[in-house]
Amino acid sequence: MNEKYQFTKFACYANNISMSVVANLSPLLFLTFREQYGLSYSLLGLLVLVNYFTQLSIDLVFSFFSHRFNIAKVVRITPLITLIGLVVYAVPSMFFPQAAYAFIIVGTVIFSSAAGLSEVLTSPVIAAIPAENPDREMSKLHSVYAWGVVFVVIISTVFLTIFGSQNWQYLALMWTVIPLTALILFSRAAIPPLATPERAAKAAGIFRDKRMILCVATIFLGGAAECTMSQWSSGYIESALGLPKVYGDVFGVAMFALMMGIGRTLYAKCGKRIYPILFGGFVGAIACYVVAALSGSAIVGLIACALTGFCTSMLWPGSLIMMEDILPSVGVAAYALMAAGGDMGASLGPQIVGIIADAAAQNSALVSLAESLALAPDQLGMRIGMLVAALFAVIGVALITVMWKCFAPKREK
């Protein structure tokens, strides 16, 4: 490890764990919010929409205007923004429970802004640090996020079980230790120089490059393939497999993240060729989604959910590695555009599956089919949604096949 950037790497890792906190805290508290504040499912779903919309907005701002920011200063204050967001998210509702939802929304906007900044800036910071194998460093960074999700889910579940869901505010405050740690580390860290376009017009020129468009399409499909299962695994296990919700939370979310962490850690330790990894990841995702859609066994369905985490583990960071290989020294604007593409896929993929699942469950012909298969309409609807989700990976296979042939270095062909 380059001694000059030792604190920088640890700070980036802490920042990514902060992202796993803010991305998963609200979903873990949905039932608590519904019972404690009487929130509708629409209002709960709005929290997810606000989270992704805020991150996407940050991505787009930095895509065009990264040259107007002092990148080093923004990197250093990002953990502080996360910390403030978590405090606003939790503390005011203790004193003004009647306005709890408003403060939860405001806190979500604040820490989602920090998550967007982390997404845009942490990867190029790691990429700019001199390393013998930059690809493995990028994979290591993203594996930290996956391991963070595992610990956030498990520790939060244990906390709420021991202390009760009525004390959720203290759980949120407990997690402020992560961004606080990142803030302290960044205060001592050296930030490597990061390239930014001189003006917005030059940034726009990056987006007209066909190679850049293909890279964005890859991370869009990778984000959709990854996040569709990660967000719907709990609902799939509960609805389609008919298992209790606790199995969905633990075996759906935590096992998915565990397998994702294993996949990214393995690449960080011994991975070399990103194109076959991306190809294999998309192919594996197709198999997992099809098995999840068609299997009649709860055990097989659980295994399919978990293995989807492993298969999709490198699709997001691998797309960044591929982009850096195809377009070296592209700078912050390109990373911001890639983040926007990934967030778009992560937003639209699960939404499309949800719409299809609802529509299928209300279609009279499919309702009759469900009865003939001894399934409830919503069970059949969720299975059809999973089958449709496989199409993201199918398109991904076709796209990577083309890019592998056209852009891969000789060592990977």
HUZI-V877982 format. One record per pair of residues at least 12 apart in sequence whose C-alpha atoms are under 10 Angstrom apart, sorted by the first residue. I is the first residue (numbers start at 1). J is the second residue. If there is no record, write none. Layout:
I,J
I,J
This chain:
1,129
1,130
1,131
1,132
2,129
2,130
2,131
2,132
4,129
4,189
4,190
4,191
4,192
5,126
5,129
5,130
5,188
5,189
5,190
5,191
5,192
6,129
6,185
6,188
6,189
6,190
7,182
7,184
7,185
7,186
7,187
7,188
7,189
7,190
7,191
8,76
8,122
8,125
8,126
8,129
8,182
8,185
8,186
8,187
8,188
8,189
8,190
8,191
8,192
9,122
9,125
9,126
9,129
9,137
9,141
9,185
9,186
9,189
9,190
9,191
10,141
10,181
10,182
10,185
10,186
10,189
11,75
11,76
11,79
11,122
11,178
11,179
11,181
11,182
11,183
11,184
11,185
11,186
11,187
11,188
11,189
12,75
12,79
12,118
12,121
12,122
12,123
12,125
12,126
12,141
12,144
12,182
12,185
12,186
12,189
13,122
13,126
13,140
13,141
13,142
13,143
13,144
13,145
13,148
13,182
14,79
14,141
14,144
14,145
14,148
14,177
14,178
14,179
14,180
14,181
14,182
14,183
14,185
14,186
15,75
15,78
15,79
15,82
15,114
15,115
15,118
15,119
15,122
15,141
15,144
15,145
15,178
15,179
15,180
15,181
15,182
15,183
15,185
15,186
16,79
16,115
16,118
16,119
16,122
16,123
16,141
16,142
16,143
16,144
16,145
16,146
16,147
16,148
16,149
16,178
16,179
16,182
17,141
17,142
17,143
17,144
17,145
17,146
17,147
17,148
17,149
17,151
17,152
17,175
17,178
17,179
17,182
18,79
18,82
18,83
18,111
18,114
18,115
18,118
18,145
18,148
18,149
18,152
18,175
18,176
18,177
18,178
18,179
18,180
18,181
18,182
19,79
19,82
19,111
19,112
19,114
19,115
19,116
19,118
19,119
19,145
19,148
19,149
19,178
19,179
20,115
20,144
20,145
20,146
20,147
20,148
20,149
20,150
20,151
20,152
20,153
21,82
21,86
21,111
21,115
21,145
21,148
21,149
21,151
21,152
21,153
21,156
21,172
21,175
21,176
21,178
21,179
22,51
22,82
22,85
22,86
22,108
22,111
22,112
22,114
22,115
22,149
22,152
22,172
22,175
23,48
23,51
23,52
23,108
23,111
23,112
23,115
23,149
23,152
24,48
24,148
24,149
24,152
24,153
24,156
24,231
24,253
25,86
25,149
25,152
25,153
25,156
25,168
25,171
25,172
25,175
26,44
26,45
26,47
26,48
26,51
26,89
26,104
26,108
26,172
27,44
27,45
27,47
27,48
27,153
27,231
27,249
28,152
28,153
28,156
28,157
28,160
28,249
28,253
29,44
29,156
29,157
29,160
29,165
29,168
30,43
30,44
30,45
30,47
31,44
31,165
32,160
32,164
32,165
32,166
32,167
32,168
33,100
33,101
33,104
33,165
33,166
33,168
35,165
35,166
36,97
36,100
36,165
36,166
37,97
37,98
37,99
37,100
37,101
39,101
43,101
43,105
44,101
46,105
47,101
47,104
47,105
47,106
47,108
47,109
48,108
48,347
49,347
50,105
50,106
50,108
50,109
50,112
51,105
51,108
51,109
51,110
51,111
51,112
51,113
51,115
51,116
51,347
52,109
52,112
52,113
52,115
52,116
52,340
52,343
52,344
52,346
52,347
53,109
53,112
53,113
53,116
53,343
53,344
53,347
54,108
54,109
54,110
54,111
54,112
54,113
54,114
54,115
54,116
55,109
55,111
55,112
55,113
55,114
55,115
55,116
55,117
55,118
55,119
55,120
55,339
55,340
55,343
55,344
56,112
56,113
56,116
56,336
56,337
56,339
56,340
56,341
56,342
56,343
56,344
56,347
57,113
57,116
57,340
58,112
58,113
58,114
58,115
58,116
58,117
58,118
58,119
58,120
58,336
58,339
58,340
59,113
59,116
59,117
59,118
59,119
59,120
59,121
59,333
59,334
59,335
59,336
59,337
59,338
59,339
59,340
59,341
59,342
59,343
60,116
60,120
60,333
60,336
60,337
60,338
60,339
60,340
60,341
61,333
61,336
61,337
61,340
62,116
62,117
62,120
62,121
62,196
62,200
62,203
62,332
62,333
62,334
62,335
62,336
62,337
62,340
63,120
63,196
63,197
63,200
63,203
63,204
63,206
63,207
63,332
63,333
63,334
63,335
63,336
63,337
63,338
63,339
63,340
64,196
64,197
64,199
64,200
64,201
64,202
64,203
64,204
64,206
64,207
64,332
64,333
64,334
64,336
64,337
65,196
65,197
65,198
65,199
65,200
65,201
65,203
65,204
65,332
65,333
66,120
66,195
66,196
66,197
66,198
66,199
66,200
66,203
66,331
66,332
66,333
66,334
66,336
67,195
67,196
67,197
67,198
67,199
67,200
67,203
67,332
67,333
68,196
68,197
68,198
68,199
68,200
69,196
71,121
71,125
71,191
71,193
71,194
71,195
71,196
71,332
72,121
72,125
72,186
72,190
72,191
72,192
72,193
72,194
73,186
73,191
74,114
74,117
74,118
74,121
75,114
75,117
75,118
75,120
75,121
75,122
75,125
75,183
75,186
75,191
76,182
76,183
76,184
76,185
76,186
76,187
76,188
76,189
76,190
76,191
77,114
77,117
77,182
77,183
77,186
77,187
78,111
78,113
78,114
78,115
78,116
78,117
78,118
78,121
78,179
78,182
78,183
78,186
79,111
79,114
79,115
79,117
79,118
79,176
79,178
79,179
79,180
79,181
79,182
79,183
79,184
79,185
79,186
80,111
80,114
80,176
80,179
80,180
80,181
80,182
80,183
80,184
81,107
81,110
81,111
81,112
81,113
81,114
81,115
81,117
81,179
81,183
82,107
82,108
82,109
82,110
82,111
82,112
82,113
82,114
82,115
82,118
82,176
82,178
82,179
82,180
82,183
83,107
83,110
83,111
83,114
83,172
83,173
83,175
83,176
83,177
83,178
83,179
83,180
83,183
84,107
84,110
84,111
84,114
84,176
84,179
85,103
85,104
85,105
85,106
85,107
85,108
85,109
85,110
85,111
85,112
85,113
85,114
85,176
86,104
86,106
86,107
86,108
86,110
86,111
86,169
86,172
86,173
86,174
86,175
86,176
86,179
87,103
87,104
87,107
87,111
87,169
87,170
87,172
87,173
87,174
87,175
87,176
88,103
88,104
88,105
88,106
88,107
88,108
88,110
88,111
88,172
88,173
89,101
89,102
89,103
89,104
89,105
89,106
89,107
89,108
89,109
89,110
89,111
89,169
89,172
89,173
90,103
90,104
90,107
90,167
90,168
90,169
90,170
90,171
90,172
90,173
91,103
91,104
91,107
91,169
91,170
91,172
91,173
92,104
92,169
93,169
94,167
94,169
94,170
116,336
116,339
116,340
116,343
117,336
117,339
119,335
119,336
119,338
119,339
119,340
119,343
120,332
120,333
120,334
120,335
120,336
120,337
120,338
120,339
120,340
121,194
121,331
121,332
121,333
121,335
121,336
121,339
122,138
122,141
122,142
122,332
122,335
123,137
123,138
123,139
123,141
123,142
123,317
123,320
123,321
123,332
123,335
123,336
123,339
124,138
124,192
124,193
124,194
124,195
124,320
124,324
124,329
124,330
124,331
124,332
124,333
124,334
124,335
124,336
125,138
125,191
125,192
125,193
125,194
125,331
125,332
126,138
126,140
126,141
126,191
126,192
127,192
127,194
127,320
127,321
127,324
127,329
127,331
128,191
128,192
128,193
128,194
128,195
128,329
128,331
129,190
129,191
129,192
129,193
129,194
130,192
133,268
133,271
133,272
134,268
134,321
134,324
135,267
135,268
135,271
135,272
135,273
135,274
135,317
135,318
135,320
135,321
135,322
135,324
135,325
136,264
136,265
136,266
136,267
136,268
136,269
136,270
136,271
136,272
136,321
137,267
137,268
137,269
138,264
138,267
138,268
138,317
138,318
138,320
138,321
139,261
139,263
139,264
139,265
139,266
139,267
139,268
139,269
139,271
139,313
139,314
139,316
139,317
139,318
139,320
139,321
140,261
140,264
140,265
140,266
140,267
140,268
140,269
140,317
141,264
141,265
141,268
141,317
142,260
142,261
142,264
142,265
142,268
142,313
142,314
142,316
142,317
142,318
143,257
143,258
143,260
143,261
143,262
143,263
143,264
143,265
143,266
143,267
143,268
143,313
143,314
143,317
144,261
144,264
144,265
145,257
145,260
145,261
145,264
146,254
146,256
146,257
146,258
146,259
146,260
146,261
146,262
146,263
146,264
146,265
146,309
146,313
147,254
147,257
147,258
147,259
147,260
147,261
147,262
147,264
147,265
148,254
148,257
148,258
148,261
149,253
149,254
149,255
149,256
149,257
149,258
149,260
149,261
150,250
150,253
150,254
150,255
150,256
150,257
150,258
150,259
150,260
150,261
151,254
151,257
151,258
152,175
152,254
153,249
153,250
153,253
153,254
153,257
154,249
154,250
154,253
154,254
155,171
156,168
156,171
156,172
156,174
156,175
157,171
157,246
157,249
157,250
159,171
193,331
194,329
194,330
194,331
194,332
195,329
195,330
195,331
195,332
195,333
196,329
196,330
196,331
196,332
196,333
196,334
197,330
197,331
197,332
197,333
197,334
200,333
202,333
203,330
203,331
203,332
203,333
203,334
203,337
204,333
204,334
206,327
206,330
206,333
206,334
206,337
207,333
207,334
207,337
209,327
211,323
211,326
211,327
211,403
211,407
212,323
212,326
212,327
212,330
212,334
212,337
212,338
213,337
213,338
213,341
214,319
214,323
214,399
214,400
214,402
214,403
215,319
215,320
215,321
215,322
215,323
215,324
215,326
215,327
215,334
215,337
215,338
215,341
215,399
215,400
215,403
216,319
216,320
216,323
216,334
216,335
216,337
216,338
216,339
216,340
216,341
216,342
216,345
217,319
217,338
217,341
217,342
217,345
217,395
217,396
217,399
218,278
218,315
218,316
218,318
218,319
218,320
218,322
218,323
218,338
218,341
218,342
218,345
218,392
218,393
218,395
218,396
218,397
218,399
218,400
218,403
219,315
219,316
219,317
219,318
219,319
219,320
219,323
219,338
219,339
219,340
219,341
219,342
219,343
219,344
219,345
219,346
219,396
220,315
220,316
220,319
220,338
220,339
220,340
220,341
220,342
220,343
220,344
220,345
220,346
220,347
220,348
220,349
220,392
220,396
221,282
221,315
221,316
221,319
221,341
221,342
221,344
221,345
221,346
221,349
221,391
221,392
221,393
221,394
221,395
221,396
221,397
221,399
222,278
222,281
222,282
222,285
222,312
222,313
222,314
222,315
222,316
222,317
222,318
222,319
222,341
222,342
222,345
222,346
222,349
222,392
222,393
222,396
223,312
223,315
223,316
223,317
223,319
223,339
223,341
223,342
223,343
223,344
223,345
223,346
223,347
223,348
223,349
223,392
224,312
224,315
224,316
224,341
224,342
224,343
224,344
224,345
224,346
224,347
224,348
224,349
224,350
224,351
224,352
224,389
224,390
224,391
224,392
224,393
225,281
225,282
225,285
225,286
225,289
225,308
225,309
225,311
225,312
225,315
225,316
225,345
225,346
225,349
225,350
225,389
225,390
225,391
225,392
225,393
225,394
225,396
226,256
226,260
226,282
226,285
226,308
226,309
226,310
226,311
226,312
226,313
226,314
226,315
226,316
226,342
226,345
226,346
226,349
226,350
226,392
226,393
227,309
227,312
227,342
227,343
227,345
227,346
227,347
227,348
227,349
227,350
228,345
228,346
228,347
228,348
228,349
228,350
228,351
228,352
228,353
228,354
228,385
228,386
228,389
228,390
228,392
229,252
229,253
229,256
229,285
229,288
229,289
229,292
229,304
229,305
229,306
229,308
229,309
229,312
229,349
229,350
229,353
229,386
229,389
230,252
230,253
230,254
230,255
230,256
230,257
230,305
230,306
230,308
230,309
230,346
230,350
231,252
231,253
231,346
231,347
231,349
231,350
231,351
232,248
232,252
232,253
232,305
232,350
232,351
232,353
232,354
232,382
232,385
232,386
233,248
233,249
233,251
233,252
233,253
233,254
233,255
233,256
233,292
233,301
233,302
233,304
233,305
233,306
233,308
233,386
234,246
234,247
234,248
234,249
234,250
234,251
234,252
234,253
234,254
234,305
235,248
235,249
235,252
235,382
236,248
236,252
236,292
236,293
236,301
236,302
236,305
236,378
236,379
236,382
236,383
236,385
236,386
237,249
237,251
237,252
237,292
237,298
237,301
237,302
237,305
237,379
237,382
238,252
238,379
239,376
239,377
239,378
239,379
239,380
239,381
239,382
239,383
240,292
240,293
240,296
240,298
240,301
240,375
240,376
240,377
240,378
240,379
240,380
240,381
240,382
240,383
241,292
241,295
241,296
241,297
241,298
241,299
241,301
241,302
241,375
241,379
241,382
241,383
242,298
242,376
242,379
243,298
247,302
248,302
251,302
251,303
251,305
251,306
252,302
252,303
252,305
252,306
252,309
253,305
253,306
253,309
254,306
254,309
255,302
255,303
255,305
255,306
255,307
255,308
255,309
255,310
256,302
256,303
256,304
256,305
256,306
256,307
256,308
256,309
256,310
256,312
256,313
257,306
257,307
257,308
257,309
257,310
257,313
258,306
258,307
258,309
258,310
258,313
259,305
259,306
259,307
259,308
259,309
259,310
259,311
259,312
259,313
260,306
260,307
260,308
260,309
260,310
260,311
260,312
260,313
260,314
261,309
261,310
261,313
261,314
262,309
262,310
262,313
263,307
263,309
263,310
263,311
263,312
263,313
263,314
264,310
264,311
264,312
264,313
264,314
264,315
264,317
264,318
265,313
265,314
267,313
267,314
267,318
272,411
272,412
273,318
273,322
273,408
273,409
273,411
273,412
273,413
274,314
274,315
274,317
274,318
274,319
274,321
274,322
274,325
274,404
274,408
274,412
275,318
275,319
275,321
275,322
275,400
275,401
275,403
275,404
275,405
275,407
275,408
275,409
275,412
275,413
276,400
276,401
276,404
276,408
276,412
276,413
277,311
277,312
277,313
277,314
277,315
277,318
278,311
278,312
278,313
278,314
278,315
278,316
278,317
278,318
278,319
278,322
278,396
278,397
278,400
278,401
278,404
279,311
279,315
279,393
279,396
279,397
279,398
279,399
279,400
279,401
279,404
280,311
280,312
280,314
280,315
280,397
280,400
281,308
281,309
281,310
281,311
281,312
281,313
281,314
281,315
281,318
281,393
281,396
281,397
282,308
282,311
282,312
282,314
282,315
282,390
282,392
282,393
282,394
282,395
282,396
282,397
282,398
282,400
283,311
283,312
283,390
283,393
283,394
283,396
283,397
284,304
284,307
284,308
284,310
284,311
284,312
284,393
285,304
285,305
285,307
285,308
285,309
285,310
285,311
285,312
285,389
285,390
285,391
285,392
285,393
285,394
285,396
285,397
286,308
286,311
286,386
286,387
286,389
286,390
286,391
286,392
286,393
286,394
286,396
286,397
287,304
287,307
287,308
287,311
287,390
287,393
288,300
288,301
288,303
288,304
288,305
288,306
288,307
288,308
288,309
288,311
288,386
288,387
288,390
289,301
289,304
289,305
289,307
289,308
289,383
289,385
289,386
289,387
289,388
289,389
289,390
289,391
289,393
290,304
290,383
290,384
290,386
290,387
290,388
290,389
290,390
290,391
291,303
291,304
291,305
291,383
291,386
291,387
292,304
292,305
292,308
292,382
292,383
292,384
292,386
292,387
293,379
293,380
293,381
293,382
293,383
293,384
293,385
293,386
293,387
293,388
293,389
293,390
294,380
294,383
294,384
294,386
294,387
295,383
312,393
315,342
315,396
316,338
316,339
316,342
319,338
319,342
319,400
320,334
320,335
320,338
320,339
322,403
322,404
322,407
322,408
323,335
323,338
325,407
325,408
325,409
326,403
326,407
326,408
326,409
345,392
349,388
349,389
349,392
350,385
350,386
350,389
352,385
352,388
352,389
353,381
353,382
353,383
353,384
353,385
353,386
353,387
353,388
353,389
354,381
354,382
354,385
354,386
355,381
355,382
355,385
356,381
356,382
356,383
356,384
356,385
356,386
356,388
356,389
357,377
357,378
357,379
357,380
357,381
357,382
357,383
357,384
357,385
357,386
357,388
358,377
358,378
358,380
358,381
358,382
358,384
358,385
359,378
359,381
359,385
360,377
360,378
360,379
360,380
360,381
360,382
360,383
360,384
360,385
361,376
361,377
361,378
361,379
361,380
361,381
361,382
361,384
362,377
362,378
362,381
363,377
363,381
364,377
366,380
366,381
367,380
367,381
